[in-house]
Amino acid sequence: MSNIMSLSELLIIVLIEQSSIVTALSISVIFFLVLLILGLRKSYILRKESDKLSETFTIDTEDEKKVYKDFTEGHMYDNNH
């Protein structure tokens, strides 16, 4: 009769398996939650840097749109006719 498990021993094994499954799932959820939070943080930082670079690019294009003024017609170049 020692080969046959009692109902209480079987129940304890099932509960141990369930608790280990719950523990493994909890660890997995926590791990992926941390990855998600880190990804969202990185996305926010990159978006902020992108906006900053866009503003810099806008300032550069405004400087390029300015009309070129010919500075060689001054008194230093003897082009005063």
Steps between C-alpha positions, in 0.01 A plus 500: 500500500794731519491540122156658500489870583237623730262770392661758729849434356362536147329824595823638649691419177232668287507811721879513482484480121235772486695728729816452296305581182357813661848599618648450152219699339539778758872524431432508124240775537731708717789453256295608196347788696849630578594466132186689400571782745861527379382503138246775568765704680743459209226593254424818697869595510541441125185700419625788713838492324329480160292809579814683607677405176196605297511845657871526420432396141226763471741770621762385247253510210386849599863616482534343155188679372644844574585701191869511422640849527800567282764637730757562224339828402638675804771762506774244561474339157506809277177403325341838567423626150 
